[in-house]
Amino acid sequence: MAQSLAMRGDDMCFPTYRLAGWLIARDYPLLDMVNQIFSNAHDPLKGRQLPILYSARKYGFYTISGNLGSRFGHAVGWAMASAYKGDDKIAIAHVGEGTTAEGAFHEALTFAAVYQAPVILNVTNNQWAISSFQGIAGGEETTFAAKSIGYGVPGLRVDGNDFLAVYAATQWAAERARANHGPTLIELFTYRVAGHSTSDDPSKYRPKDDAAAWPLGDPIERLKQHLIRIGQWTEERHTQLGAELADAVRTAMKEGEAVGAHGKSKPDPASMFEDVFKAPDWRLDEQRKELGL
């Protein structure tokens, strides 16, 4: 969320599936998010993406890909295109620390460095790539930020649970990119408290009390305490805001369920032929006729 606020509205984010906060920070409708999760008749993506793989170009949010390694390459290409057009729009991308051990990570850094792409490349080091500890990706040898050095790219390691630190680092990297000084790699050092997914049981590969012992704490609680200390927030307002947000989520869920959930309401099958090519293609027309759509 801090990075969303630090970037301009016409910049483009190439996210992972844990960046719903980017959309929320930019007032993307909660109901649209819910309808996409349900893949119902009002799904803005017409049922073409898996749940939580959002896409919202107007909100600077490029289509999420389940193949996370692709994020960096897409972002670098988009940033290069922006530079070629003479724009000052920049791109920002995110991968997990495990992805740094894949070829796509290094290919993207090569292109970004050689062509001075106006891009911010983030490595979210939550210390667990599914069930593989970050040491498997080289995290025990050096920081992930240090991987940028061999490419001549600045690398920053930031406390990923510090809202203000993340905002400041992103702002610095954005100003640098817009001034035509090229890419920046940021390692966001954090911790994945929950499982990788609902099918994952983290107690199988780490101590159950591991999260409680992690020293950097909850980012929301830290920001709340900071704002209270400087007189910009109160416990009462925080409690009130929490209740308002919970009510907004419940309302959106009910509205989405009213449209249809659990396969009870689906997008129009004929929509599969739309938005495929810029101009109609005869092959699609033939296929549509064969299906009687």
Protein Blocks (a to p, Z undefined) as FASTA:
>chain_A
ZZmmmpcfkbccdddfklmmmmmmnopafklmmmmmnopaklmnlopacehiacdfknop
acddfblmlmmmmmmmmmmmmmmnopabdcdddddfklmmpmklmmmmmmmmmnopacdd
ddddehpahjacfklnopmmmcfklmmmmnopacddddfklmklmmmmmmmmmmmmmnon
apaddddddddfbafblkbcfklmpcfklmmmpmnbpfklmmmmmmmmnopacfklmmmm
mmmmmmmmmmmmmmmmmnogghlaccdfklmmgokbmbdcfklmmmmmmnoZZ
